[in-house]
Amino acid sequence: LRCDDRFLEGNFESYVRKMRKPHAWGGEPELLMCSHVLGMPITVHMYTKGADNPRIIAEYGQEYGKDNPVRVLYDGYGHYDALQPSLVRTQPRL
């Protein structure tokens, strides 16, 4: 297997051993592969100090377009949560 070392800490074999353990959580390599499996883009957002809204810190699968990406929020400590876009009112409130 070929691996891009930018996404891994340590060597590939060590990473695979770690990920095979129960309760191992995925990260960047898994997000990249998910974008290819799903055939759609994934954007990673993160809140920065003093900001009201999260900003995009990484994008995967851009070759599949930019419309309707899977959005996840990174907490800065190795955990990701799914993000759902807020609903925008199309009708004025009466």
Biopython code that builds the backbone (N, CA, C, O; Angstrom):
import numpy as np
from Bio.PDB.StructureBuilder import StructureBuilder

atoms = [
    (1, "LEU", "N", (0.834, -1.195, 0.000)),
    (1, "LEU", "CA", (0.000, 0.000, 0.000)),
    (1, "LEU", "C", (0.868, 1.243, 0.000)),
    (1, "LEU", "O", (1.949, 1.261, 0.588)),
    (2, "ARG", "N", (0.386, 2.280, -0.664)),
    (2, "ARG", "CA", (1.092, 3.547, -0.702)),
    (2, "ARG", "C", (0.400, 4.497, 0.260)),
    (2, "ARG", "O", (-0.828, 4.518, 0.349)),
    (3, "CYS", "N", (1.193, 5.283, 0.981)),
    (3, "CYS", "CA", (0.624, 6.154, 2.001)),
    (3, "CYS", "C", (1.266, 7.529, 1.943)),
    (3, "CYS", "O", (2.471, 7.645, 1.723)),
    (4, "ASP", "N", (0.476, 8.559, 2.136)),
    (4, "ASP", "CA", (0.970, 9.930, 2.204)),
    (4, "ASP", "C", (1.323, 10.231, 3.654)),
    (4, "ASP", "O", (0.435, 10.323, 4.501)),
    (5, "ASP", "N", (2.602, 10.384, 3.945)),
    (5, "ASP", "CA", (3.072, 10.576, 5.321)),
    (5, "ASP", "C", (2.608, 11.881, 5.962)),
    (5, "ASP", "O", (2.728, 12.035, 7.178)),
    (6, "ARG", "N", (2.082, 12.826, 5.179)),
    (6, "ARG", "CA", (1.613, 14.086, 5.769)),
    (6, "ARG", "C", (0.469, 13.859, 6.744)),
    (6, "ARG", "O", (0.251, 14.675, 7.640)),
    (7, "PHE", "N", (-0.262, 12.768, 6.584)),
    (7, "PHE", "CA", (-1.433, 12.516, 7.407)),
    (7, "PHE", "C", (-1.170, 11.602, 8.595)),
    (7, "PHE", "O", (-2.050, 11.420, 9.437)),
    (8, "LEU", "N", (0.019, 11.025, 8.677)),
    (8, "LEU", "CA", (0.274, 10.030, 9.714)),
    (8, "LEU", "C", (1.355, 10.469, 10.686)),
    (8, "LEU", "O", (2.330, 11.117, 10.307)),
    (9, "GLU", "N", (1.163, 10.104, 11.946)),
    (9, "GLU", "CA", (2.210, 10.249, 12.944)),
    (9, "GLU", "C", (2.885, 8.893, 13.045)),
    (9, "GLU", "O", (2.217, 7.906, 13.354)),
    (10, "GLY", "N", (4.169, 8.810, 12.799)),
    (10, "GLY", "CA", (4.859, 7.527, 12.807)),
    (10, "GLY", "C", (4.756, 6.850, 11.460)),
    (10, "GLY", "O", (4.420, 7.491, 10.464)),
    (11, "ASN", "N", (5.041, 5.559, 11.418)),
    (11, "ASN", "CA", (4.995, 4.864, 10.133)),
    (11, "ASN", "C", (3.633, 4.207, 9.910)),
    (11, "ASN", "O", (2.819, 4.092, 10.826)),
    (12, "PHE", "N", (3.416, 3.787, 8.688)),
    (12, "PHE", "CA", (2.120, 3.258, 8.272)),
    (12, "PHE", "C", (1.725, 2.011, 9.054)),
    (12, "PHE", "O", (0.579, 1.886, 9.483)),
    (13, "GLU", "N", (2.661, 1.091, 9.241)),
    (13, "GLU", "CA", (2.356, -0.160, 9.941)),
    (13, "GLU", "C", (1.929, 0.105, 11.386)),
    (13, "GLU", "O", (0.994, -0.525, 11.882)),
    (14, "SER", "N", (2.605, 1.028, 12.056)),
    (14, "SER", "CA", (2.230, 1.389, 13.436)),
    (14, "SER", "C", (0.836, 1.998, 13.474)),
    (14, "SER", "O", (0.053, 1.721, 14.383)),
    (15, "TYR", "N", (0.532, 2.827, 12.486)),
    (15, "TYR", "CA", (-0.777, 3.461, 12.420)),
    (15, "TYR", "C", (-1.876, 2.408, 12.244)),
    (15, "TYR", "O", (-2.914, 2.465, 12.903)),
    (16, "VAL", "N", (-1.637, 1.459, 11.358)),
    (16, "VAL", "CA", (-2.631, 0.402, 11.122)),
    (16, "VAL", "C", (-2.846, -0.410, 12.393)),
    (16, "VAL", "O", (-3.986, -0.723, 12.735)),
    (17, "ARG", "N", (-1.772, -0.757, 13.098)),
    (17, "ARG", "CA", (-1.913, -1.502, 14.363)),
    (17, "ARG", "C", (-2.747, -0.704, 15.366)),
    (17, "ARG", "O", (-3.618, -1.259, 16.036)),
    (18, "LYS", "N", (-2.479, 0.589, 15.464)),
    (18, "LYS", "CA", (-3.229, 1.448, 16.391)),
    (18, "LYS", "C", (-4.708, 1.509, 16.007)),
    (18, "LYS", "O", (-5.576, 1.429, 16.876)),
    (19, "MET", "N", (-4.996, 1.651, 14.722)),
    (19, "MET", "CA", (-6.378, 1.792, 14.269)),
    (19, "MET", "C", (-7.167, 0.485, 14.373)),
    (19, "MET", "O", (-8.397, 0.515, 14.384)),
    (20, "ARG", "N", (-6.502, -0.630, 14.449)),
    (20, "ARG", "CA", (-7.192, -1.917, 14.595)),
    (20, "ARG", "C", (-7.666, -2.162, 16.016)),
    (20, "ARG", "O", (-8.464, -3.069, 16.252)),
    (21, "LYS", "N", (-7.194, -1.380, 16.953)),
    (21, "LYS", "CA", (-7.588, -1.564, 18.351)),
    (21, "LYS", "C", (-9.024, -1.085, 18.559)),
    (21, "LYS", "O", (-9.472, -0.143, 17.905)),
    (22, "PRO", "N", (-9.748, -1.745, 19.480)),
    (22, "PRO", "CA", (-11.110, -1.298, 19.780)),
    (22, "PRO", "C", (-11.103, 0.156, 20.270)),
    (22, "PRO", "O", (-10.181, 0.585, 20.963)),
    (23, "HIS", "N", (-12.100, 0.870, 19.914)),
    (23, "HIS", "CA", (-12.303, 2.251, 20.352)),
    (23, "HIS", "C", (-11.284, 3.226, 19.774)),
    (23, "HIS", "O", (-11.122, 4.322, 20.310)),
    (24, "ALA", "N", (-10.592, 2.858, 18.696)),
    (24, "ALA", "CA", (-9.689, 3.793, 18.018)),
    (24, "ALA", "C", (-10.531, 4.722, 17.150)),
    (24, "ALA", "O", (-11.435, 4.273, 16.445)),
    (25, "TRP", "N", (-10.237, 5.997, 17.203)),
    (25, "TRP", "CA", (-10.979, 6.989, 16.437)),
    (25, "TRP", "C", (-10.178, 7.404, 15.216)),
    (25, "TRP", "O", (-8.949, 7.456, 15.256)),
    (26, "GLY", "N", (-10.876, 7.697, 14.138)),
    (26, "GLY", "CA", (-10.232, 8.134, 12.905)),
    (26, "GLY", "C", (-9.898, 9.612, 12.933)),
    (26, "GLY", "O", (-10.305, 10.344, 13.835)),
    (27, "GLY", "N", (-9.155, 10.030, 11.935)),
    (27, "GLY", "CA", (-8.747, 11.427, 11.806)),
    (27, "GLY", "C", (-8.650, 11.817, 10.344)),
    (27, "GLY", "O", (-9.498, 11.440, 9.536)),
    (28, "GLU", "N", (-7.611, 12.574, 10.004)),
    (28, "GLU", "CA", (-7.458, 13.060, 8.641)),
    (28, "GLU", "C", (-7.398, 11.960, 7.585)),
    (28, "GLU", "O", (-8.071, 12.079, 6.561)),
    (29, "PRO", "N", (-6.619, 10.887, 7.790)),
    (29, "PRO", "CA", (-6.588, 9.856, 6.743)),
    (29, "PRO", "C", (-7.974, 9.270, 6.470)),
    (29, "PRO", "O", (-8.326, 8.996, 5.323)),
    (30, "GLU", "N", (-8.747, 9.082, 7.526)),
    (30, "GLU", "CA", (-10.084, 8.509, 7.365)),
    (30, "GLU", "C", (-11.039, 9.497, 6.701)),
    (30, "GLU", "O", (-11.896, 9.086, 5.918)),
    (31, "LEU", "N", (-10.912, 10.780, 6.994)),
    (31, "LEU", "CA", (-11.743, 11.783, 6.318)),
    (31, "LEU", "C", (-11.426, 11.825, 4.827)),
    (31, "LEU", "O", (-12.332, 11.910, 3.998)),
    (32, "LEU", "N", (-10.151, 11.767, 4.490)),
    (32, "LEU", "CA", (-9.749, 11.755, 3.086)),
    (32, "LEU", "C", (-10.338, 10.541, 2.372)),
    (32, "LEU", "O", (-10.900, 10.672, 1.285)),
    (33, "MET", "N", (-10.214, 9.375, 2.971)),
    (33, "MET", "CA", (-10.746, 8.161, 2.352)),
    (33, "MET", "C", (-12.270, 8.181, 2.291)),
    (33, "MET", "O", (-12.853, 7.700, 1.320)),
    (34, "CYS", "N", (-12.921, 8.730, 3.311)),
    (34, "CYS", "CA", (-14.391, 8.847, 3.290)),
    (34, "CYS", "C", (-14.855, 9.690, 2.111)),
    (34, "CYS", "O", (-15.864, 9.373, 1.480)),
    (35, "SER", "N", (-14.126, 10.762, 1.808)),
    (35, "SER", "CA", (-14.529, 11.600, 0.676)),
    (35, "SER", "C", (-14.506, 10.789, -0.618)),
    (35, "SER", "O", (-15.367, 10.970, -1.478)),
    (36, "HIS", "N", (-13.524, 9.894, -0.758)),
    (36, "HIS", "CA", (-13.440, 9.061, -1.966)),
    (36, "HIS", "C", (-14.499, 7.966, -1.964)),
    (36, "HIS", "O", (-15.096, 7.685, -3.003)),
    (37, "VAL", "N", (-14.737, 7.349, -0.823)),
    (37, "VAL", "CA", (-15.762, 6.299, -0.740)),
    (37, "VAL", "C", (-17.143, 6.884, -1.034)),
    (37, "VAL", "O", (-17.938, 6.281, -1.756)),
    (38, "LEU", "N", (-17.424, 8.070, -0.466)),
    (38, "LEU", "CA", (-18.724, 8.711, -0.672)),
    (38, "LEU", "C", (-18.824, 9.421, -2.014)),
    (38, "LEU", "O", (-19.923, 9.677, -2.506)),
    (39, "GLY", "N", (-17.673, 9.738, -2.607)),
    (39, "GLY", "CA", (-17.669, 10.482, -3.865)),
    (39, "GLY", "C", (-18.179, 11.890, -3.688)),
    (39, "GLY", "O", (-18.863, 12.425, -4.561)),
    (40, "MET", "N", (-17.845, 12.501, -2.548)),
    (40, "MET", "CA", (-18.288, 13.870, -2.290)),
    (40, "MET", "C", (-17.281, 14.596, -1.397)),
    (40, "MET", "O", (-16.491, 13.960, -0.700)),
    (41, "PRO", "N", (-17.315, 15.930, -1.423)),
    (41, "PRO", "CA", (-16.361, 16.686, -0.619)),
    (41, "PRO", "C", (-16.699, 16.656, 0.867)),
    (41, "PRO", "O", (-17.855, 16.499, 1.260)),
    (42, "ILE", "N", (-15.665, 16.810, 1.675)),
    (42, "ILE", "CA", (-15.802, 16.932, 3.126)),
    (42, "ILE", "C", (-15.047, 18.186, 3.542)),
    (42, "ILE", "O", (-13.883, 18.363, 3.183)),
    (43, "THR", "N", (-15.709, 19.052, 4.296)),
    (43, "THR", "CA", (-15.032, 20.236, 4.827)),
    (43, "THR", "C", (-14.961, 20.127, 6.344)),
    (43, "THR", "O", (-15.917, 19.723, 7.006)),
    (44, "VAL", "N", (-13.802, 20.498, 6.870)),
    (44, "VAL", "CA", (-13.567, 20.466, 8.311)),
    (44, "VAL", "C", (-13.558, 21.908, 8.801)),
    (44, "VAL", "O", (-12.814, 22.742, 8.285)),
    (45, "HIS", "N", (-14.382, 22.193, 9.793)),
    (45, "HIS", "CA", (-14.501, 23.532, 10.366)),
    (45, "HIS", "C", (-13.961, 23.520, 11.789)),
    (45, "HIS", "O", (-13.919, 22.482, 12.450)),
    (46, "MET", "N", (-13.548, 24.705, 12.246)),
    (46, "MET", "CA", (-13.057, 24.828, 13.625)),
    (46, "MET", "C", (-13.303, 26.259, 14.096)),
    (46, "MET", "O", (-13.117, 27.216, 13.344)),
    (47, "TYR", "N", (-13.723, 26.387, 15.352)),
    (47, "TYR", "CA", (-13.861, 27.712, 15.947)),
    (47, "TYR", "C", (-12.478, 28.236, 16.307)),
    (47, "TYR", "O", (-11.630, 27.491, 16.797)),
    (48, "THR", "N", (-12.260, 29.510, 16.064)),
    (48, "THR", "CA", (-11.025, 30.149, 16.495)),
    (48, "THR", "C", (-11.367, 31.177, 17.563)),
    (48, "THR", "O", (-12.489, 31.679, 17.622)),
    (49, "LYS", "N", (-10.409, 31.476, 18.384)),
    (49, "LYS", "CA", (-10.619, 32.394, 19.505)),
    (49, "LYS", "C", (-11.205, 33.722, 19.019)),
    (49, "LYS", "O", (-10.674, 34.358, 18.109)),
    (50, "GLY", "N", (-12.302, 34.118, 19.643)),
    (50, "GLY", "CA", (-12.942, 35.387, 19.335)),
    (50, "GLY", "C", (-13.858, 35.372, 18.126)),
    (50, "GLY", "O", (-14.468, 36.395, 17.813)),
    (51, "ALA", "N", (-13.975, 34.251, 17.438)),
    (51, "ALA", "CA", (-14.821, 34.179, 16.241)),
    (51, "ALA", "C", (-16.234, 33.731, 16.609)),
    (51, "ALA", "O", (-16.426, 32.904, 17.501)),
    (52, "ASP", "N", (-17.213, 34.289, 15.909)),
    (52, "ASP", "CA", (-18.606, 33.895, 16.120)),
    (52, "ASP", "C", (-18.963, 32.618, 15.366)),
    (52, "ASP", "O", (-19.825, 31.852, 15.797)),
    (53, "ASN", "N", (-18.299, 32.400, 14.249)),
    (53, "ASN", "CA", (-18.586, 31.241, 13.404)),
    (53, "ASN", "C", (-17.309, 30.446, 13.160)),
    (53, "ASN", "O", (-16.214, 31.009, 13.157)),
    (54, "PRO", "N", (-17.448, 29.147, 12.958)),
    (54, "PRO", "CA", (-16.246, 28.357, 12.659)),
    (54, "PRO", "C", (-15.730, 28.672, 11.259)),
    (54, "PRO", "O", (-16.488, 29.104, 10.390)),
    (55, "ARG", "N", (-14.438, 28.451, 11.050)),
    (55, "ARG", "CA", (-13.854, 28.655, 9.723)),
    (55, "ARG", "C", (-13.407, 27.308, 9.171)),
    (55, "ARG", "O", (-13.177, 26.365, 9.928)),
    (56, "ILE", "N", (-13.286, 27.224, 7.862)),
    (56, "ILE", "CA", (-12.836, 25.989, 7.222)),
    (56, "ILE", "C", (-11.332, 25.866, 7.419)),
    (56, "ILE", "O", (-10.575, 26.783, 7.101)),
    (57, "ILE", "N", (-10.907, 24.708, 7.953)),
    (57, "ILE", "CA", (-9.475, 24.481, 8.159)),
    (57, "ILE", "C", (-8.922, 23.389, 7.244)),
    (57, "ILE", "O", (-7.706, 23.279, 7.086)),
    (58, "ALA", "N", (-9.794, 22.584, 6.641)),
    (58, "ALA", "CA", (-9.340, 21.540, 5.715)),
    (58, "ALA", "C", (-10.489, 21.159, 4.794)),
    (58, "ALA", "O", (-11.659, 21.225, 5.168)),
    (59, "GLU", "N", (-10.128, 20.763, 3.588)),
    (59, "GLU", "CA", (-11.111, 20.301, 2.615)),
    (59, "GLU", "C", (-10.577, 19.037, 1.959)),
    (59, "GLU", "O", (-9.410, 18.970, 1.575)),
    (60, "TYR", "N", (-11.431, 18.047, 1.833)),
    (60, "TYR", "CA", (-11.060, 16.781, 1.199)),
    (60, "TYR", "C", (-12.054, 16.483, 0.087)),
    (60, "TYR", "O", (-13.226, 16.845, 0.185)),
    (61, "GLY", "N", (-11.590, 15.825, -0.967)),
    (61, "GLY", "CA", (-12.479, 15.406, -2.048)),
    (61, "GLY", "C", (-12.998, 16.543, -2.898)),
    (61, "GLY", "O", (-14.112, 16.465, -3.415)),
    (62, "GLN", "N", (-12.215, 17.602, -3.054)),
    (62, "GLN", "CA", (-12.666, 18.734, -3.859)),
    (62, "GLN", "C", (-12.851, 18.361, -5.329)),
    (62, "GLN", "O", (-13.528, 19.070, -6.074)),
    (63, "GLU", "N", (-12.245, 17.243, -5.742)),
    (63, "GLU", "CA", (-12.432, 16.796, -7.125)),
    (63, "GLU", "C", (-13.872, 16.364, -7.391)),
    (63, "GLU", "O", (-14.259, 16.170, -8.543)),
    (64, "TYR", "N", (-14.663, 16.213, -6.336)),
    (64, "TYR", "CA", (-16.072, 15.842, -6.472)),
    (64, "TYR", "C", (-16.984, 17.066, -6.471)),
    (64, "TYR", "O", (-18.207, 16.926, -6.456)),
    (65, "GLY", "N", (-16.410, 18.243, -6.488)),
    (65, "GLY", "CA", (-17.173, 19.483, -6.486)),
    (65, "GLY", "C", (-17.144, 20.133, -5.118)),
    (65, "GLY", "O", (-16.511, 19.635, -4.187)),
    (66, "LYS", "N", (-17.841, 21.255, -5.014)),
    (66, "LYS", "CA", (-17.889, 21.970, -3.735)),
    (66, "LYS", "C", (-19.311, 22.096, -3.204)),
    (66, "LYS", "O", (-19.522, 22.619, -2.110)),
    (67, "ASP", "N", (-20.283, 21.620, -3.972)),
    (67, "ASP", "CA", (-21.679, 21.723, -3.548)),
    (67, "ASP", "C", (-22.019, 20.650, -2.525)),
    (67, "ASP", "O", (-21.618, 19.494, -2.666)),
    (68, "ASN", "N", (-22.751, 21.036, -1.511)),
    (68, "ASN", "CA", (-23.269, 20.123, -0.485)),
    (68, "ASN", "C", (-22.221, 19.191, 0.125)),
    (68, "ASN", "O", (-22.400, 17.973, 0.115)),
    (69, "PRO", "N", (-21.137, 19.745, 0.651)),
    (69, "PRO", "CA", (-20.147, 18.869, 1.276)),
    (69, "PRO", "C", (-20.653, 18.310, 2.601)),
    (69, "PRO", "O", (-21.557, 18.868, 3.222)),
    (70, "VAL", "N", (-20.060, 17.208, 3.020)),
    (70, "VAL", "CA", (-20.243, 16.734, 4.385)),
    (70, "VAL", "C", (-19.443, 17.707, 5.242)),
    (70, "VAL", "O", (-18.276, 17.972, 4.950)),
    (71, "ARG", "N", (-20.049, 18.237, 6.283)),
    (71, "ARG", "CA", (-19.372, 19.219, 7.139)),
    (71, "ARG", "C", (-19.147, 18.623, 8.517)),
    (71, "ARG", "O", (-20.058, 18.061, 9.124)),
    (72, "VAL", "N", (-17.908, 18.755, 9.004)),
    (72, "VAL", "CA", (-17.598, 18.300, 10.356)),
    (72, "VAL", "C", (-16.902, 19.428, 11.107)),
    (72, "VAL", "O", (-16.221, 20.265, 10.514)),
    (73, "LEU", "N", (-17.086, 19.430, 12.412)),
    (73, "LEU", "CA", (-16.472, 20.427, 13.285)),
    (73, "LEU", "C", (-15.378, 19.747, 14.091)),
    (73, "LEU", "O", (-15.632, 18.770, 14.796)),
    (74, "TYR", "N", (-14.163, 20.264, 13.986)),
    (74, "TYR", "CA", (-13.021, 19.732, 14.730)),
    (74, "TYR", "C", (-12.873, 20.544, 16.007)),
    (74, "TYR", "O", (-12.915, 21.774, 15.974)),
    (75, "ASP", "N", (-12.700, 19.856, 17.136)),
    (75, "ASP", "CA", (-12.607, 20.572, 18.416)),
    (75, "ASP", "C", (-11.184, 20.995, 18.775)),
    (75, "ASP", "O", (-10.977, 21.666, 19.786)),
    (76, "GLY", "N", (-10.205, 20.609, 17.962)),
    (76, "GLY", "CA", (-8.821, 20.973, 18.240)),
    (76, "GLY", "C", (-8.094, 19.974, 19.109)),
    (76, "GLY", "O", (-6.894, 20.110, 19.346)),
    (77, "TYR", "N", (-8.810, 18.968, 19.587)),
    (77, "TYR", "CA", (-8.215, 17.975, 20.486)),
    (77, "TYR", "C", (-8.415, 16.550, 19.976)),
    (77, "TYR", "O", (-8.382, 15.601, 20.759)),
    (78, "GLY", "N", (-8.620, 16.394, 18.672)),
    (78, "GLY", "CA", (-8.739, 15.062, 18.095)),
    (78, "GLY", "C", (-10.147, 14.536, 17.960)),
    (78, "GLY", "O", (-10.321, 13.351, 17.673)),
    (79, "HIS", "N", (-11.177, 15.372, 18.156)),
    (79, "HIS", "CA", (-12.557, 14.909, 18.050)),
    (79, "HIS", "C", (-13.296, 15.705, 16.981)),
    (79, "HIS", "O", (-13.112, 16.916, 16.853)),
    (80, "TYR", "N", (-14.136, 15.009, 16.215)),
    (80, "TYR", "CA", (-14.940, 15.623, 15.159)),
    (80, "TYR", "C", (-16.415, 15.377, 15.447)),
    (80, "TYR", "O", (-16.796, 14.305, 15.918)),
    (81, "ASP", "N", (-17.244, 16.384, 15.159)),
    (81, "ASP", "CA", (-18.698, 16.255, 15.248)),
    (81, "ASP", "C", (-19.292, 16.628, 13.898)),
    (81, "ASP", "O", (-18.739, 17.463, 13.183)),
    (82, "ALA", "N", (-20.412, 16.015, 13.551)),
    (82, "ALA", "CA", (-21.103, 16.370, 12.315)),
    (82, "ALA", "C", (-21.734, 17.748, 12.471)),
    (82, "ALA", "O", (-22.257, 18.087, 13.533)),
    (83, "LEU", "N", (-21.679, 18.532, 11.409)),
    (83, "LEU", "CA", (-22.320, 19.850, 11.390)),
    (83, "LEU", "C", (-23.519, 19.799, 10.456)),
    (83, "LEU", "O", (-23.476, 19.167, 9.400)),
    (84, "GLN", "N", (-24.565, 20.458, 10.853)),
    (84, "GLN", "CA", (-25.744, 20.581, 10.005)),
    (84, "GLN", "C", (-25.914, 22.060, 9.702)),
    (84, "GLN", "O", (-25.925, 22.882, 10.618)),
    (85, "PRO", "N", (-26.048, 22.413, 8.413)),
    (85, "PRO", "CA", (-26.245, 23.827, 8.090)),
    (85, "PRO", "C", (-27.531, 24.347, 8.727)),
    (85, "PRO", "O", (-28.527, 23.628, 8.815)),
    (86, "SER", "N", (-27.499, 25.584, 9.163)),
    (86, "SER", "CA", (-28.707, 26.159, 9.755)),
    (86, "SER", "C", (-29.737, 26.401, 8.662)),
    (86, "SER", "O", (-29.393, 26.657, 7.508)),
    (87, "LEU", "N", (-30.995, 26.316, 9.042)),
    (87, "LEU", "CA", (-32.070, 26.563, 8.088)),
    (87, "LEU", "C", (-32.263, 28.064, 7.941)),
    (87, "LEU", "O", (-32.324, 28.796, 8.929)),
    (88, "VAL", "N", (-32.357, 28.507, 6.708)),
    (88, "VAL", "CA", (-32.549, 29.925, 6.421)),
    (88, "VAL", "C", (-34.007, 30.141, 6.068)),
    (88, "VAL", "O", (-34.571, 29.419, 5.245)),
    (89, "ARG", "N", (-34.610, 31.132, 6.690)),
    (89, "ARG", "CA", (-36.005, 31.456, 6.387)),
    (89, "ARG", "C", (-36.103, 32.065, 5.000)),
    (89, "ARG", "O", (-35.377, 33.001, 4.665)),
    (90, "THR", "N", (-37.009, 31.522, 4.196)),
    (90, "THR", "CA", (-37.221, 32.074, 2.862)),
    (90, "THR", "C", (-38.426, 33.005, 2.847)),
    (90, "THR", "O", (-38.562, 33.817, 1.932)),
    (91, "GLN", "N", (-39.294, 32.903, 3.835)),
    (91, "GLN", "CA", (-40.474, 33.757, 3.930)),
    (91, "GLN", "C", (-40.293, 34.737, 5.085)),
    (91, "GLN", "O", (-39.816, 34.352, 6.152)),
    (92, "PRO", "N", (-40.665, 35.990, 4.885)),
    (92, "PRO", "CA", (-40.581, 36.936, 6.003)),
    (92, "PRO", "C", (-41.527, 36.525, 7.125)),
    (92, "PRO", "O", (-42.591, 35.957, 6.876)),
    (93, "ARG", "N", (-41.145, 36.805, 8.312)),
    (93, "ARG", "CA", (-41.964, 36.486, 9.477)),
    (93, "ARG", "C", (-43.141, 37.451, 9.570)),
    (93, "ARG", "O", (-42.965, 38.656, 9.389)),
    (94, "LEU", "N", (-44.325, 36.944, 9.846)),
    (94, "LEU", "CA", (-45.520, 37.807, 9.954)),
    (94, "LEU", "C", (-45.799, 38.180, 11.375)),
    (94, "LEU", "O", (-46.762, 38.898, 11.647)),
]
sb = StructureBuilder()
sb.init_structure("model")
sb.init_model(0)
sb.init_chain("A")
sb.init_seg("    ")
for serial, (resi, resn, name, xyz) in enumerate(atoms, 1):
    if name == "N":
        sb.init_residue(resn, " ", resi, " ")
    sb.init_atom(name, np.array(xyz, "f"), 0.0, 1.0, " ", f" {name:<3s}", serial, name[0])
structure = sb.get_structure()
